[in-house]
């Protein structure tokens, strides 16, 4: 797996080399995916322990500091007392006590410092980081909107009260799943096919395993859940106005604090792993459609394009689809399967070739070279 020069010492360890002493599949074959998750968890833990430097941990510390500064009174009693609920917007800010205003400004500065550190540390994920921040802000605004009319949300829940939550999570899911997740996965696919092609399909299979994103995808999903939990608990804690003598504005502070800290750690990991995997190769984290829009991949034809041997210019069985996906036929005897180069055949479960021998000149070349560069990945 490719990594930054700072992680030179981790190159000797690969995901395909990780093995566990027990197997859930021995008890039930349906639990085989759980074995994969355990293996990847061990690999990620080892990579984090070896690859994370003071920079990553300092970014995490600044993020935690931003959470604490924005969620605790530190003796000022502005949050715990409920504040002046008759003053809203800029008027409410002007009437904050000096110490409350200082804490608010320090929290904003810490958040800006946290975001700046992430932008500097993970250059290939900058665009996706912006999308993730936008999605997170949308969810928080959704829960604030829901609590504005119903402070005890979700008590006495109605369909109308769910509208801002559903809208915010729709935006969040689109940005996190259909933009960020898709961009990382498709960039990984391009990286493996182009940079890890090999005549031996077993080597290609190992490359796919080394670049697995199963645990990373689970981490992204967990991060989305945590964002919803801390957004709800934060809005729910400060929604009741005025604060009664029996009630406390801090009914849910630990839920907010724990989920916020955990989501901060996961956010750094979500950004770090693609940088660790693909950063040294110089790959840009973009989906196929984004590559088309930026001009890096210009698929002009709406028809399938047949591969052409780069040596003798004879047609080959490889096919380039308008979506930018290349498919090849399985080379096993009497198998009609086909799919992406380097993946597993859905019929015989053998690895599809990433290199192809021309029937005319007998040259053995990578399948991606059978298409003009502007039409391939």
Buried (B, 14 or more C-beta within 10 A) or exposed (E): BBBEEEBEEBEEBBBBEBEEEEEBBEEEEEEEEEBBEBBBBBBBEBBBEEBBEEEBEBBBBBBBBBBBBBBBBEEBEBBBEBBBEEEEEEEEEEEBEEBBBBBBEBBEBBBEBBBEBBBEBBEBBBBBBBBBBBBBBBBBBBBBBBBEEBBEBBEEEEEEBBEBBEBBBEBBBBBBBEBBBBBBBBBBBBBBBBBBBBEEBEBBBBBBBBBBBEBBBEBBBBBBEBBBBBBBBBBBBBBBEEBEEEEBBBEBBEBBBBBBBBBBBBBBBBBBBBBBBBBBBEBBBBBBBBBBEEEBBBBEEEEEBEBBBBBEEEEBBBBBEEEBBBBBBBBBEEBEBBBBBBBBBEBBEBBBBBBBBBEEEEEEBBBBBBBEEEBBB
